[in-house]
Amino acid sequence: MDLTFVNVRQELPAYYQRFGYVENGALPFPADQVAKIPVHLLQMSKLL
């Protein structure tokens, strides 16, 4: 199971780690989307 979310949600990595997810990378924010601040996407995964 994979999750992708915006890095400004700083509480989410710890929340998902409690359910067995591990951080495994980052992606650039989509170029076709507008962000008011610099952001990127975090990826987390776990085996089902």
Wavefront OBJ file of the C-alpha trace (Angstrom):
o trace
v 0.000 0.000 0.000
v 1.440 3.363 -1.005
v 0.639 6.868 0.241
v 1.628 10.204 -1.241
v 1.006 13.508 0.522
v 2.270 17.094 0.657
v 5.227 17.685 2.988
v 3.575 20.635 4.758
v 1.373 18.131 6.628
v 4.173 17.542 9.150
v 2.024 15.420 11.455
v 1.291 12.769 8.836
v 4.599 10.829 8.702
v 4.462 10.020 12.435
v 0.771 9.170 12.192
v 1.275 6.695 9.345
v 4.408 5.201 10.928
v 2.183 4.011 13.791
v 0.350 1.884 11.217
v 3.513 0.339 9.787
v 4.260 2.722 6.926
v 7.852 3.712 6.180
v 9.001 6.777 4.271
v 10.576 5.755 0.986
v 11.030 8.839 -1.118
v 9.874 12.207 -2.356
v 8.449 13.575 -5.581
v 8.332 17.092 -6.979
v 4.998 18.898 -6.697
v 3.085 18.555 -9.996
v 3.989 21.351 -12.397
v 0.354 21.784 -13.438
v -0.695 22.594 -9.833
v -0.257 25.958 -8.113
v 1.291 26.153 -4.639
v 1.651 29.352 -2.626
v 4.742 28.024 -0.837
v 7.515 25.659 -1.982
v 6.309 22.092 -1.416
v 7.070 18.544 -2.487
v 5.327 15.197 -2.075
v 6.363 12.511 0.395
v 5.877 8.822 -0.311
v 5.286 6.141 2.316
v 4.626 2.415 1.859
v 3.874 -0.768 3.734
v 3.395 -4.385 2.778
v -0.112 -5.778 3.081
l 1 2 3 4 5 6 7 8 9 10 11 12 13 14 15 16 17 18 19 20 21 22 23 24 25 26 27 28 29 30 31 32 33 34 35 36 37 38 39 40 41 42 43 44 45 46 47 48
